Amino acid sequence: MKFTRITVDPEVCSGKPCIRGQRFPVSRLLGLLSAGETKESILKAYPYLEPEDIDEALQRYPRS
């Protein structure tokens, strides 16, 4: 499976997986979801994120 919205670049966030090359680590997104934030509240708080970003992060790093 190829992921196009999760990028890894040593020059961005020390090479941590990020959303579309932005300085928004996937771990931060997953942390928000684990803390009980909803997809809608995250999209409202971070308008540069897109619903597909969250979907792909959850596909790649499913919550246990």
C-alpha angles and dihedrals in degrees: 000000000000120000116205101173098052113071134181118205123163088217094057121067092338091295097304115148107270138182111266095329092301122130090257109110119215087230090063091051092048090047091055091050092047090051089059102263114147126231089248094051091049092050090049093049093044107035092178090067120086129210090248090059091061093043092053093046090053091048093051097039107026117194116246 
